[in-house]
C-alpha cells in the first residue's frame, strides 16, 4: 500500500536541480602526481572500492538512490558505477531478478524527450533526466562517493537495440538505421553526431563535479564496437573540456577485456584501464609499465556467495590495482538498502555482510602508504602448500601480505559449483620472508571479521624471518611496519 506514495517521493528527486556548492569548486579526482597507479581525491591518496547496484540508479525512476548511497557511505565505500541511459535492459535479461537496469517502461528516463507519438526527438534533451543525473552525482559527492558514468554500452541482443532511443524506429529523426553491431561504429554519420552531442551535453552538465569520471563504453569487445569510434568519443570528451581549468578536467576510462590482457597501443586520452572478471589479477602486472590505474570494474559469474568476491578484491588490490567494483545484486528497486537475498540464476552476489568485509579490506589498504609501495614478489619466499599470496612493499620500511587458501568446489563433471571452501580451515601457515635487519611489528587481520592480533618481529642481519600465522579460514592479511621506539 505504501509503494505509490514512495514512488511519488522518488519522482521528486527528478525535478530537484542541485545548486553548485563550494564543494564543487574542488579539483576533480585525478591521478596521484607521485604515483599515477593511484588517485588523488579531495587532497588524499585514494583507491576506489565499490559495491554497485546493477547500473540503473539514474535511468530507473523507480530506484530511490538515497538509501543506496547511504549504505555505501555507511560501509566506507567510495565508488559507484552507473549507465547513462542510452542503453537499458528488459525484465528477464540475463536472468537477473529485479534488475535495476531494466526499468518499467513508464519509469525509464532517457536523455531525450519523447513526443506525443511515443517516439524520441534526438534534438531535444529531457530536463528530468539531466536533473536526476546531477542529483545523483551531487548526493554521491556529499557522501564521498565517486561516480563512474558509463556513456555507452554494447548491444548484446537485438531486443536491447530494439528499445533504444537511437534506433531509427524509436525516434522522429530517422537516425539509427543500423544493426546492433554497427551502433558503436562510424558507419552512420548522423548517428555518430547524436552520440557526440550527448557526450558534450553530459560534460556541460557535470562540469562542476569533482567526483565523476567517464567510461567510454561497457564491454566493447562484444558486438562490433569499433576502436576508432571509441577514440572519437574519448577525443570528444577531451575537446569538450579543453577550456576547463586543468584541475577540473575529468578522467576517462576504457574497458579493455574480460579477464586479463596486455594493452597494446593505448588511447592517449584514457587514464584508467578497466577489466571485468579479472581473477587472477594478471592485468595489473601486464600493464604496470603504463603507469596508470588498473581497475577490476565488474565481478560475477562465480556464484552468489561472499567469499570469492572478497578474495578477488583483496588479490586484485594487493597486486597493485587501484579500483575494485563489485557488482552487487542485493540492491533492487524494492530494496535500495541492499538487503535483498541473492539467489541463482542471478549471475553474481552481494550482501550487507560482504560490504562490511569490503569495508575491512579498504580500511586495511587505506592504512598503508600505497603511493610509496608497489607489488614485490621477492619478499615472501614461502607461504606453504596451497596458499596464494600477494605482497606490497616499501622496501626496508613497510610491507603488506595477503594469503588465500580458497578452493572452488567441483561437481562430478568437473565444473564449478560456485561454492568455495578452505581444505585447511583452522590450520596455521608458516611464512618465510626476506626483510632488512630491524625491529618490526606484525599485525594479523581476519578479512571476514576485522579482528586483529599483533606481535613483535626481530629481523637480524637481513636473514630470512619465519612467521607463523594465526589459525584461519580462507584468508588472512598481514601488515608489517617498523616497531615504534618506546
N, C-alpha and C positions, 0 to 999 in steps of 0.2 A: 504493500500500500504506500510506502514512502518513496518508491522509485520515481514517480513522476515529479515529486517535489524536488528530489535530489537532482534529477535531470535538469530542472529549471535553474538550480544553483550552479550546476556545471556550465550551462549555457551562458550565465552571466560573465564567466571568465572570457568568453569570446569577444565581448564588446568593451572590455576594460583595456585601454591602451596605456601601458606603463610609462610614466614620466622618466626622463633621463635624470638620474641622481648623481650625486658626487662620486659614488662608487663606479659609475660608468665612465668616469674620466681616467680610470686606472689603465695601465698598459695591458694589452691583450696577452693571453697566455702565449709564451714564446719558448724557443729553445734556450736551454741554460747556456749563458755565454762561456762558462768554464768547462762545461761538458755537455755538448748538444745531443748526447744519447738520452738526456732527461729534459725536463721542462723547468721553466721559471714562471710561477703563477702567484700573483699578489705578493711578490717580494721574497718567495721561498722556493727552494729546490723542490720539485714535485714529481711524483709518479701518479698515474691515474688508475684508479680501481673502481669498477662499476659493477652493478648487478641490475641490468637493464630490462625493463619490460619489452615486449616484442615490437618496439619501434613505432608504435602508433599513438604516442602520447599527445601529439599535436593534431594529427589528421583525424583522430577519432573523437568526435564531440561528446561521446558518451563516457569518456575516460576523464575522471577527476584527477588531474595531475598533482594537486596539492598534497594529499596523503602519500602518494608515491614518492615525491621528492622529500617529504618529511621523513619517510622511512630510510631513504638513502642517507640523509643527514644524520639520523639517529645512530646509524652504524658506521659513521665516519667515512662513508664512501663519497667519491668526488667526481664521478663521471656518469653520464647517461648518453645513450645513442638514440637518435630519433630520425625517422624518414620524413622527407619534406612534404609529402602528399602528392607528388607526381605519380608515384606508384602506390598501389594498395592491393590487399589480398581479399579473398572472398571467404565467407564461412565454410570451413572444411578444408581450406588449402593446407596442404602438408599435414593434414590430420591433427591440427593444433586446436585444442579445446579453448574456447573463449579467447580467441586470438585478438589482441588489441589492434593489430594491423589489418583486421577485417571488419571494419565498422558496418553497422546497418546503413543502408543506402541513404536514409534521411540524416544520418549522423556523420557522413563523410564530409570533411572540409577540404575542398580543392583550392589551390591558389587562384583559380579563375572563376569568374562569375558564371552562373547558369542562367540562361534566358528562359522566357516563358514557355518555349517549346521543349525545355528539358536539356537542351544542348548547351555546351560551354562556349563562351566567347573568349578566345585566347588573346584578345586585345584589351580585356577588362579584368583588372585584379579584384579579387574577393577581399574586401576590407576585413571581414570577420576572420578569415584565415590568418591574415598577417597580424591582426590584433592578438589572436591566440598564440601564434608563433612567438611574438615578442613577450607576451605574458609568461609563457613557459620558460623562455630563456632568462627573463628577469627573475622569476621565482627560483629557478635553479641557481642563479647568481647569488641571491640572498642567502642561499644555503651552502655556498661554497662548492657548487656542483658545476663542472664543465660540461657543455653540450657538444657532442659530435653530431653535426647536422649532415645527413646523407642526402645529397641533392638528387641523385638519380639511382635507379636500380634496374638491373637486367630483368627482362620479362621471361620467366621460366616456362609459362604455359600460355597458349592462345587466349584462354579465358581471362587472364590477367591483363593482357593487352586490350582485350575487347571492352573493358570497362574504364580504360584510361582516357582522361580528357584529351590527350594528344592524338588519339585515334580519330581519323577523319570522320568516322560515322558518329562521333560523340561531340563534335564541335561545328560551329556555324561557319568556320573559316576555311574549310576544305583542306586543312593541314593534317598531315599524318597518313598519307596514302602509301604505307609501307607495311611490311610484315614485322612481327615482333623481333626478329633477328636483325632488323635494319633500323630500329628506332634510335639506337645509340651509335649511329654512324653518320657520315657526311652525305648520304645518298640524296636526301631531300632537303634542299636549302631552306625553304620556308619553315620546315620543322626545326632545323638547327637554329634558325633565327628566334623562334619562340623559346627554345630551350635556353639560349644565351640571354634572352631578355629576362627570363625567370632568374637566372643566376645574378644578373645585375640588380634586379629588384630585391632579392634576398640580401645582397651585400649592402644596398642602401638602407634597408630596414634594420639590419643588425649591426650597423657600423659602430655604434656606441658601446657595444657589449664587450667586456673583457674575457668572458667565459665561454667562448664558442670557437670551434674550428670546423672546417668543411671537408667532408669526404666526397670525392667526385662521383663515384658510382659503386654501389654494392655488388660484389661478386661479378665483376665484368668479364671474368674468364668463362662465363656461360653465355650462350645465345648471342654470339656475334658482336659484342661491344668492341668498338674499334679503338686502337691505340691513338690514332690521330684525332679522333673525336674527344677522347679523354684529355689529351694535351691541349686541345682547343678550349675545353671547359676550364682547365686549370689556368691557362693563359688568360682567359676572360676574367677569372677571379682576380688575378694579379693586376690586370689592366683596370678593373673596376675600383681597385683600392690604391692605384698609383699616386693619387693626390692625398691619401691619408697620411698623417704623421707615421713615421716608421714604426713607432711603438704601438700603433693602433691597427696595424695590418694583421690579418688572421692567418694562422697556419692552414696548410692544405694537406689532406691525407689521400692516399691512393691504396685501394685494396689490391694486393698483389696475387695471392693464391690461397687455396685451401692447403693446409699443411705447411711445407717449407720449400723455398727455392732461393737460389742466388739471384739477385736482381741485376739484370743487365741493362745498360743504357737508361738509368733512372731519369725521370722527368725532373729537370732542374727547378721547376716551380713547386715540387712536392717536398714536404718536410717530414711527414710521418708515413711509415710503410706498414700497412695493415695486413695481417694474416688471420685466417679462420681455422679453427680446429688444429692449432699449432702445438701439438704434443707428439713426439718430443720437440723441445723448443729450438730446433736446429737453425731456424731462420735468423735467430739473433746472431749466432756466430758467423753464419754465412754472409751476413750483411753488416757486420760490425764496422768494417772499414768505411762505410758510407757516412759514419759519424752523425747518425740521425736516430730518433726514437723508433724502435720496432714495437709493434702493437699486436697482441693476441686479441683480436677485435670481436670474435664471436665464438662461443662454446656450443657444444651439443653433440647429439648422436652417440653418446657414451652412457646412456641410461638416465634414470631420473633421480638417482641418489646423490648425496652431497660429496662423498669422499673424493671421487675422481675430479670434480671441478675445483675443489680446494687444492688438491695436489697439482693440478695443471697450473693454477695461479702461482703457487709457490715456485714450481720448477721454472716457469717462464720468467718471472721477475728476478729470481736468483741467478738466471742465466744472463741477466743484463737487459731484459726487456723493460720498457717504460710504461706500458699500458696493458691492463688485463680487464676485459669487459665480458662478464658472464651474462649470457642470455637467460633471463630469469622468468620462467613461465608461471610463477606463483602470483604475478601481478596480472589482474584481469579487469575488465570494465565493471565487474561487480565487487572485486576485492583489490582496490588500488593500494591497500596497505601491504600487499604481498603475503596474504595468509591462505591463498587457495592451495589445496593439495594438488601436486603434480603427479599424474599417473600416465602410463603408456596408453595410447601410442604417441602422446606428445614427445617430440624428439629432443628432450633436454630436461633440466632440473630447475631447482630453485626452492628456497625456504627461508624463513627467518633465522633458523639455526645456521644455515650456510652463510648468510650475510654476516652474522656475528663472527663466523670463522674468517671471513674476508676482512672484517674489522681488525681481528687479531693479526692477520698477515700484514695488513697495511701499516698498523702501528709499529710492528717489528721493523719493517723496511724504512719507515719514516725516522726511526731511531738511529739509523745508520747514516753515515756521511756519504751518501751514494755518489755525489759528484766527484769524490776523490777515490771511489772504489771501482773495480772492474772485475769481470769474471777471471778466475785464476784456478786452473785445473792442477797446478803444481803443489798447492798447499796440502791437500788431502791425499795422502799416499795410499791409504787402505781404509775401507769402510765396512768390510765384511761381505760375506756372500749374500746375494740377492738384494743388496742395498744400492739404490740410485742416489747420487749426491751431486749437489751444486754448491759452488763456493764463490763468494765475492770477497775481494781483499783490497785493503790499502796496505801494501806490503810494509811489514815492520811495525804496523800500528793496530789496525782493526781488521777483523775477519768475521764473516758470517757463513754458516754452513747449513744446508737443508738436506735432510735424509728422508727417503721414502722407501717403504717396502710394499707398496700397493701392488696387488696382483689381480687381474681380471679373471673372474670365474668363467669356465668354458662349458658349453653344452657338449653332449656326446659327439655332435657333428663338428666340433672344433670352433664353432662360432661363440662370440662373447655373449654373456647374459646381461651385461650392463651392471652387474654387481661386482664389488671389489672387496677384497679381504687382505689380511696380512698373515701369511703362513707362520710367521714367527712372533705373532702377537704376544705381548707380555714379556718378551725377552729383551736383553740388552745387546748392544753392539760395541765393539772396540774400534776406535778411530786412531789412526796414526797420522799425525800432522807434522809438517816441516815448518817450524817457527823460528824467527830470530831469538837470540837469547833475551830473556827478560821475564818479568812477572806479569801475569795476566789474570783476569777474572773471567771465568767461563759461566755463561748464563744459558741454561737449557729452557726451551719453551715448548709446551704442548700446543700444537697449532689448532687443536679442536677446542680446548678449554681455556687457553691463555695462562695456565698455571706455569710458574717458573721456579727453578731451583738454581743455585749458583755455588761455585767452588773456586778456590784459588788455584792457579796453574803456574808452575815454575819451569821455564824452558832454559836449560843450562847449555851454554856453549853452542847454541844453534842445533843441538841434536834433536832427533825426532821426538815428539811428545805423544804419548799414548793416553787417550781419554776413554773412559767407559761411560756410555750413555745411561741415563735412567732407563728403567724398563718402559717400553712404549708400544703403542699400537698404531700401525700405519705410517706415521711420520713424526719427525722431531726436528726442531731448529736449534741452532747454537750460535751465540754471539760471543766473540772474544774481543776484549779490549784491555789496554794496559791497566794494571791494578793501580788504584788511586793511592798516593802516599798517605800514610797516617800521620 
